[in-house]
Amino acid sequence: MRASLTGFLTAWLGGPRDWFTERPGACVMSAHSKVAITSETATQWKSAMARALSDTGVDPDLGAQINVAFARMAQGMAMAMAMRGG
């Protein structure tokens, strides 16, 4: 799971797209289709990712930019789930 998440985030954040090439048609929403992602769980995930970036010593400026992307992803997932009734 760690390798898959790393590969996904690398590709999603603009790095090599190997994760998507190896999984044609895969997306975050389909991977989480059986999990209810609420605004609360999205906020918890975003906070956990922010702590992970800080704890691993990612450059603060880069971490801030990544956290903006994570916030958009989390908010989008929660909104999409709410629209689906999930």
Stockholm file with secondary structure:
# STOCKHOLM 1.0

chainA/1-86         MRASLTGFLTAWLGGPRDWFTERPGACVMSAHSKVAITSETATQWKSAMARALSDTGVDPDLGAQINVAFARMAQGMAMAMAMRGG
#=GR chainA/1-86 SS CHHHHHHHHHHHTTSCCHHHHHSTTCCHHHHTTTSCCCHHHHHHHHHHHHHHHHHTTCCHHHHHHHHHHHHHHHHHHHHHHHHHTC
#=GC SS_cons        CHHHHHHHHHHHTTSCCHHHHHSTTCCHHHHTTTSCCCHHHHHHHHHHHHHHHHHTTCCHHHHHHHHHHHHHHHHHHHHHHHHHTC
//
